[in-house]
Amino acid sequence: MPATRTLTFRSTSILTLGLLFFLSTSSSLSAQSWWSSACSAALKSTLCAFIDRKSEGEKAIEFLQKRYLDKLDEWVKNPSMETIKTGVQKNCAGLVFVSATPDEAKQFAQGKERDEWDFRVDVCTKMTVNRIYPQVEFKNPKIVKMICKEGILIFREMCRRYKL
C-alpha cells in the first residue's frame, strides 16, 4: 500500500485555465450559454465568436467533462508526485471550469470568486490523488458525505466514479 501523503494545493491561474481550455477542445465543440458567459467575461476572440454560434452546448460540456475525467484516470494509472500539477491539477482546473454554471464560469474567468475556484480545484485534485495516496479528509465520513452527497454535481460524479 502506498504511503499516505497529504497534499495542499493552490490552483492554476485563470489565464492558464483559459489556454488549457482552448487547447483541449476542438472547433466542433460548443456550449452556448456557458461559452457566451465565459467569452463575454474574458476570452473575447475569433474562436469565441465561432464556437458561440454552435448549438450543441450540453453535449460539448459532457464531452469535455468526460475528457478531463479520463485524463485524471490516466494519471491514476501512472501516478507521479512530480506530475501532479500537470497531470492532475491542470485537468481538475479544466474540469471545474467546464462544470461551472454560466455565472460561475464568468466569475472564474474574471478572476472573481478566487476562494471558491481554489477550493473546487483543490477538492478535485485531492479526490484524484486519494485514489493512489490516501488523503486524511476522505477518511472522515462527514466530509465524504458533504462532497459526495451534498456537493456540486461534478464532485458527486467523481465520487461515483472513484467509489467513495
SERO-114658 format. One record per residue: residue number from 0; residue in one letter; z, x, y of N, C-alpha, C in turn. Coordinates in pm, 1 decimal. Each point is the difference from the previous one (the first is absolute). Example, Ala and Ser with C-alpha at 12.3 -4.5 7.8 and 13.67 -1.06 7.14 Angstrom:
// residues 2
pos/code/n.w/n.u/n.v/ca.w/ca.u/ca.v/c.w/c.u/c.v
0/a/780.0/1319.0/-569.0/0.0/-89.0/119.0/0.0/90.0/120.0
1/s/-72.0/-35.0/105.0/6.0/82.0/119.0/73.0/-77.0/109.0
//
This chain:
// residues 164
pos/code/n.w/n.u/n.v/ca.w/ca.u/ca.v/c.w/c.u/c.v
0/m/0.0/85.2/-118.6/0.0/-85.2/118.6/0.0/89.0/124.0
1/p/-84.7/-29.1/97.4/-6.4/83.7/120.1/130.0/-6.0/78.7
2/a/23.8/105.1/72.1/118.2/5.6/85.4/-9.5/-106.2/108.2
3/t/114.0/-52.1/40.9/1.6/-98.2/107.0/-17.1/72.0/132.4
4/r/-93.4/-48.6/79.1/-23.3/56.1/133.1/-3.2/-115.6/97.8
5/t/87.3/4.1/96.0/1.9/-103.0/103.1/-79.6/51.7/118.2
6/l/-92.7/-80.8/45.4/-91.1/41.4/106.3/24.4/-80.1/125.8
7/t/-18.3/63.5/111.9/5.6/-66.2/129.5/-129.6/32.9/71.8
8/f/-68.7/-102.7/51.7/-129.9/19.7/62.9/-7.1/-64.0/136.5
9/r/-89.0/46.7/77.6/-46.3/-65.3/121.9/-148.8/-14.0/-20.7
10/s/-53.9/-110.4/34.2/-139.1/-28.4/-32.2/-97.8/82.6/82.7
11/t/-123.8/-6.6/-45.2/-107.9/71.3/67.2/-29.7/-66.6/133.9
12/s/-69.8/68.7/83.7/-31.9/-55.1/132.1/-99.0/-114.9/-10.7
13/i/2.1/-86.9/98.0/-93.1/-112.6/4.1/-143.6/51.5/6.6
14/l/-24.2/107.4/74.8/-134.2/55.2/8.3/-47.6/44.5/-137.6
15/t/84.9/68.5/-74.9/-35.6/40.9/-135.2/-29.8/-121.9/-84.4
16/l/80.9/-105.0/14.3/-22.6/-122.1/-74.9/-135.9/-59.7/32.5
17/g/-33.1/-6.4/128.0/-130.0/-53.8/38.7/-113.8/77.7/-63.3
18/l/8.8/131.3/5.2/-102.8/83.2/-63.0/-3.2/-21.0/-150.1
19/l/116.1/-8.5/-62.9/7.7/-23.6/-142.9/-65.2/-133.0/-34.4
20/f/27.3/-102.0/79.0/-58.7/-131.0/-25.6/-151.8/6.1/7.5
21/f/-53.6/63.4/104.2/-144.7/10.7/12.6/-60.4/76.5/-116.2
22/l/64.0/108.0/-42.3/-53.0/80.8/-108.8/8.1/-70.8/-134.2
23/s/94.7/-89.4/-16.0/21.5/-62.2/-130.0/-80.2/-128.0/-19.6
24/t/-68.2/-47.3/101.1/-74.1/-124.3/-13.6/-149.2/26.2/5.5
25/s/-73.0/-94.4/-53.8/-145.3/10.7/11.2/-47.4/-98.7/104.6
26/s/-122.5/15.3/45.1/-50.0/-86.7/107.1/-19.1/-143.6/-46.0
27/s/5.9/-25.7/-129.6/-17.1/-136.5/-48.4/130.6/-79.0/0.0
28/l/110.1/61.6/42.6/129.4/-67.0/-2.6/33.5/-59.7/135.6
29/s/83.3/-104.4/-4.6/43.7/-58.7/125.8/132.0/-72.0/-17.5
30/a/59.5/-32.0/111.1/120.4/-82.3/2.4/4.9/-58.8/138.9
31/q/-70.8/-111.9/17.3/-30.5/-47.0/133.4/120.2/-17.0/91.7
32/s/94.8/-84.6/-33.6/110.3/-19.4/94.2/87.3/123.3/8.7
33/w/27.8/61.6/-114.4/80.2/122.8/-0.1/-71.3/108.8/76.7
34/w/-125.3/19.2/-31.2/-77.3/107.7/60.1/-19.5/-23.3/149.0
35/s/-20.8/-125.1/39.7/-15.5/-30.4/141.9/123.1/42.3/78.2
36/s/117.0/-32.4/-52.9/123.5/39.2/68.4/13.6/150.8/8.1
37/a/-23.5/66.8/-112.6/14.3/145.4/-2.5/-102.6/66.2/91.5
38/c/-124.1/-45.3/-4.7/-104.3/60.6/83.7/28.5/-22.7/148.1
39/s/40.4/-120.4/34.4/26.1/-26.1/141.4/120.7/78.3/49.3
40/a/87.9/37.1/-90.4/120.2/72.3/40.5/-28.7/145.6/30.4
41/a/-66.4/69.2/-92.0/-7.4/144.8/19.1/-121.7/65.6/-61.2
42/l/-78.7/-72.2/-73.1/-104.6/64.8/-77.5/-140.9/-40.4/43.2
43/k/-20.1/-22.5/127.8/-130.1/-44.1/47.2/-106.1/103.9/-32.5
44/s/-103.3/-43.7/-66.0/-110.8/88.4/-34.5/-116.8/-84.9/-46.4
45/t/-111.8/63.1/-20.9/-116.6/-67.9/-54.3/31.6/-52.4/-138.7
46/l/75.5/77.3/-78.0/38.0/-42.2/-133.4/81.7/-128.5/6.7
47/c/91.1/-10.3/95.0/79.3/-122.5/13.9/-90.9/-119.8/25.8
48/a/-95.3/15.7/86.8/-91.0/-109.3/32.2/-80.2/-41.2/-123.0
49/f/-42.6/97.5/-78.6/-78.1/-29.4/-120.4/84.3/-73.4/-103.7
50/i/118.2/50.9/-28.6/85.3/-58.7/-102.3/49.1/-137.2/43.1
51/d/24.1/-18.5/129.0/52.2/-125.5/51.3/-94.0/-116.8/-28.1
52/r/-130.1/26.0/-16.2/-95.9/-107.4/-23.5/2.0/-50.3/-143.6
53/k/62.9/71.2/-90.2/4.3/-38.5/-140.1/94.9/-118.3/-18.3
54/s/-11.8/-70.2/-112.4/83.3/-118.5/-20.9/81.3/3.1/-129.4
55/e/3.5/107.2/-69.8/71.3/9.9/-127.4/135.4/67.8/15.8
56/g/73.1/-33.8/103.7/124.3/68.2/35.3/104.4/7.9/-108.9
57/e/34.1/-111.6/-59.1/106.9/2.7/-99.5/-38.4/82.5/-122.0
58/k/-124.5/-11.0/-43.1/-45.1/80.7/-113.6/7.4/148.9/33.6
59/a/-34.3/32.9/121.6/3.3/140.5/41.3/143.0/52.9/0.8
60/i/92.9/-78.6/51.7/139.4/43.2/3.1/53.2/16.5/-141.8
61/e/-30.2/-94.5/-87.9/41.9/12.2/-139.5/-59.8/124.8/-64.3
62/f/-126.6/25.4/29.1/-66.0/119.7/-53.5/70.9/126.0/48.3
63/l/29.5/6.3/129.0/67.1/117.8/55.3/141.1/15.5/-55.6
64/q/71.8/-110.6/-11.9/134.0/8.1/-57.4/-6.8/55.4/-142.2
65/k/-93.0/-51.0/-78.9/-14.6/50.0/-137.2/-36.9/147.2/0.6
66/r/-86.9/37.7/90.2/-42.6/140.2/7.8/118.2/92.1/32.4
67/y/81.5/-39.2/98.4/117.1/81.3/34.0/100.7/2.4/-114.9
68/l/23.1/-114.6/-63.9/91.6/-3.9/-113.9/-51.3/87.8/-114.3
69/d/-130.4/-2.4/-23.5/-59.1/85.8/-103.5/18.0/147.7/33.6
70/k/-13.3/34.9/128.1/21.6/139.8/41.3/145.2/41.4/-22.0
71/l/92.2/-91.8/23.8/140.8/29.7/-26.5/22.4/17.8/-150.6
72/d/-66.1/-82.8/-80.5/9.0/15.1/-145.9/-55.0/135.3/-44.7
73/e/-107.8/45.0/64.0/-57.0/131.4/-32.8/100.8/111.7/26.9
74/w/72.8/-9.6/111.6/100.0/102.9/30.3/107.1/2.2/-107.9
75/v/42.4/-118.7/-46.5/104.2/-8.4/-102.2/-45.4/69.0/-129.5
76/k/-127.9/-7.4/-30.3/-53.0/64.2/-121.4/3.8/151.7/10.2
77/n/-4.9/52.8/120.9/2.3/144.7/22.2/88.0/30.6/121.3
78/p/131.6/-23.5/-13.9/89.4/13.1/116.1/25.5/144.7/39.9
79/s/18.6/17.0/127.8/33.8/130.5/53.8/77.6/-21.4/128.9
80/m/113.3/64.8/11.1/78.4/-11.7/122.7/-80.2/51.9/119.2
81/e/-89.1/93.4/-23.6/-80.4/58.0/108.4/-105.5/-97.5/52.2
82/t/-37.1/-99.1/-79.0/-105.8/-92.6/42.7/53.4/-138.2/38.2
83/i/129.3/-11.6/22.1/53.5/-131.5/37.8/-60.7/-48.1/131.4
84/k/-13.0/87.7/98.0/-57.4/-43.7/128.4/-145.5/-44.2/-15.5
85/t/-78.6/75.5/-76.3/-141.9/-33.9/-13.3/-26.2/-100.9/-110.8
86/g/76.9/5.1/-106.9/-25.3/-87.9/-113.0/73.6/-131.8/5.0
87/v/112.0/-3.7/68.5/80.5/-122.1/2.6/12.1/-55.0/141.9
88/q/53.0/80.0/89.9/32.0/-51.5/133.3/-124.3/-50.3/74.1
89/k/-109.4/71.6/-5.4/-121.1/-46.5/69.5/-53.7/-128.8/-61.2
90/n/3.8/-9.4/-132.2/-46.8/-122.9/-63.7/95.5/-115.8/26.0
91/c/129.0/27.5/7.7/95.2/-105.3/38.1/-26.0/-45.7/144.2
92/a/-30.6/93.6/87.1/-30.8/-37.3/139.1/-121.6/-91.9/3.8
93/g/-102.9/34.5/-74.0/-118.7/-85.8/-6.2/32.1/-136.3/-58.6
94/l/78.0/-0.4/-107.4/38.2/-126.0/-64.7/81.2/-88.0/94.5
95/v/95.3/58.5/70.0/81.8/-76.2/94.9/-88.4/-57.0/110.6
96/f/-92.8/79.1/48.7/-86.0/-44.8/110.5/-88.7/-116.3/-42.4
97/v/-67.5/11.6/-114.7/-90.3/-107.9/-41.4/76.0/-122.1/-50.1
98/s/127.7/16.5/-34.5/81.1/-112.4/-47.6/72.5/-72.5/112.8
99/a/-4.8/55.1/117.4/68.0/-60.8/115.1/-73.0/-125.8/44.7
100/t/74.5/-89.5/63.7/-63.5/-116.8/61.1/-84.3/49.4/118.1
101/p/-91.9/-81.4/50.1/-79.7/43.8/115.1/85.8/44.5/118.6
102/d/105.5/-74.3/30.7/86.8/37.8/112.3/72.4/131.0/-27.7
103/e/48.1/16.4/-124.2/67.7/124.9/-35.9/-97.0/117.7/6.7
104/a/-122.2/-19.2/-50.7/-99.6/107.6/2.4/-27.6/42.7/143.8
105/k/-8.3/-97.3/88.3/-23.2/29.8/141.6/116.3/81.2/57.1
106/q/122.4/-43.5/-29.7/118.6/71.7/48.7/3.5/142.5/-56.1
107/f/-28.1/14.3/-129.4/0.7/132.4/-62.1/-108.3/89.3/61.0
108/a/-118.6/-56.2/21.7/-109.6/78.0/57.1/29.9/44.4/142.5
109/q/77.6/-78.3/72.2/38.0/35.0/137.1/120.2/93.4/4.6
110/g/55.3/32.1/-116.6/116.8/88.0/-4.4/130.0/-72.2/30.7
111/k/-4.5/-132.5/3.0/121.1/-79.2/20.6/62.0/-28.3/-136.3
112/e/120.8/-48.6/-0.8/69.5/-31.1/-125.3/5.1/120.7/-92.8
113/r/22.3/116.3/59.3/0.2/125.5/-75.3/108.0/2.0/-108.7
114/d/117.3/-56.6/27.6/106.0/-1.7/-100.8/-41.7/-81.6/-121.9
115/e/-61.7/-114.2/23.6/-46.5/-83.6/-111.8/-110.0/71.6/-79.1
116/w/-90.7/64.2/72.3/-107.2/77.9/-63.3/59.8/108.9/-89.1
117/d/89.4/79.5/55.5/63.2/107.9/-76.0/73.4/-54.6/-121.8
118/f/72.1/-109.8/19.3/75.5/-60.1/-109.6/-94.1/-38.8/-114.6
119/r/-107.5/-69.1/31.2/-91.4/-46.6/-105.0/-66.5/115.9/-73.8
120/v/-43.7/99.9/74.6/-62.6/115.6/-65.5/102.5/73.5/-85.3
121/d/120.7/13.1/50.2/105.0/67.5/-76.0/34.3/-76.1/-128.7
122/v/10.9/-132.7/7.2/30.2/-79.4/-119.7/-112.1/15.7/-102.4
123/c/-122.2/-11.3/43.1/-114.4/16.5/-90.2/2.4/138.2/-65.2
124/t/23.9/102.5/80.3/3.5/137.2/-50.6/111.1/15.7/-103.2
125/k/117.7/-48.1/33.9/112.6/12.6/-92.9/-23.7/-81.1/-127.5
126/m/-60.4/-117.3/11.7/-29.2/-79.6/-119.7/-94.6/75.8/-93.1
127/t/-96.8/66.8/56.4/-96.9/74.5/-80.6/65.2/122.5/-62.3
128/v/71.0/77.1/79.9/67.0/120.6/-49.8/104.7/-36.9/-105.1
129/n/62.9/-116.1/15.1/102.1/-46.5/-94.0/-54.2/-10.6/-142.7
130/r/-128.2/-19.8/-13.4/-59.2/-10.9/-133.5/10.3/131.8/-77.2
131/i/10.6/111.2/72.1/9.4/132.7/-62.3/138.2/60.6/20.7
132/y/45.7/-3.6/124.3/129.5/56.6/37.8/89.1/-114.2/46.9
133/p/91.4/-47.6/-85.4/82.7/-116.1/37.4/70.4/18.1/134.9
134/q/-9.1/-104.1/81.9/61.7/-2.6/131.8/125.4/-87.6/-6.9
135/v/106.5/45.9/63.1/128.1/-70.3/-10.2/-7.3/-143.5/51.2
136/e/-82.6/-26.5/98.7/-10.7/-135.3/55.4/-38.8/-101.9/-107.7
137/f/-82.0/41.7/-93.8/-51.4/-93.2/-100.0/93.7/-17.2/-119.6
138/k/115.9/62.4/6.8/104.2/-23.3/-99.7/92.0/-112.3/45.7
139/n/-13.0/-39.9/126.2/82.6/-106.1/56.9/-74.8/-133.3/-13.0
140/p/49.8/-92.2/-83.7/-68.7/-127.6/-21.1/-19.8/-81.8/127.8
141/k/92.2/11.8/95.3/-14.0/-74.8/125.3/-120.4/49.2/79.2
142/i/-18.9/130.2/4.0/-114.8/55.7/72.6/-129.4/-37.6/-70.1
143/v/-1.1/10.7/-132.8/-119.9/-37.1/-76.1/-33.8/-146.7/24.3
144/k/100.1/-85.7/1.4/-23.4/-142.3/26.1/-57.2/-21.7/139.9
145/m/57.5/67.7/99.8/-49.7/-14.8/137.8/-146.6/40.0/9.5
146/i/-36.7/107.4/-67.2/-137.7/49.8/8.0/-93.1/-82.1/-87.6
147/c/42.2/-26.6/-122.6/-88.7/-59.1/-99.7/-5.6/-152.6/1.2
148/k/102.8/-63.6/47.9/3.1/-147.4/0.2/-11.1/-57.5/140.0
149/e/56.0/70.5/98.6/5.4/-52.4/135.7/-85.1/79.8/97.4
150/g/-55.8/111.7/-44.1/-74.9/88.6/88.1/-140.5/-49.9/29.3
151/i/-71.8/80.2/75.0/-137.1/-36.6/34.5/-85.6/-4.7/-126.7
152/l/-108.8/-71.5/6.4/-83.6/-27.9/-116.1/-46.1/126.6/-72.9
153/i/-41.3/101.6/72.3/-51.3/119.9/-67.5/110.8/70.5/-76.5
154/f/123.1/-5.4/48.7/111.5/59.4/-74.9/25.8/-78.7/-128.5
155/r/-12.0/-132.1/8.6/18.0/-81.4/-120.8/-107.4/33.7/-103.3
156/e/-121.6/22.0/46.6/-108.8/40.2/-90.9/28.6/136.6/-60.5
157/m/48.3/93.0/80.5/33.3/133.8/-52.0/111.7/-10.4/-104.1
158/c/100.3/-82.8/25.5/108.7/-17.0/-96.1/-54.0/-53.6/-132.1
159/r/-91.2/-95.0/8.0/-60.5/-55.0/-121.4/-76.0/109.6/-76.0
160/r/-81.9/73.3/72.3/-78.8/107.1/-63.0/87.7/111.2/-55.4
161/y/107.8/31.8/72.9/86.7/111.4/-38.8/113.4/-44.3/-91.3
162/k/4.8/-130.0/-30.0/101.7/-55.0/-89.4/143.2/27.9/47.4
163/l/23.1/-24.6/127.8/136.4/15.8/55.3/79.1/-127.4/-17.3
//
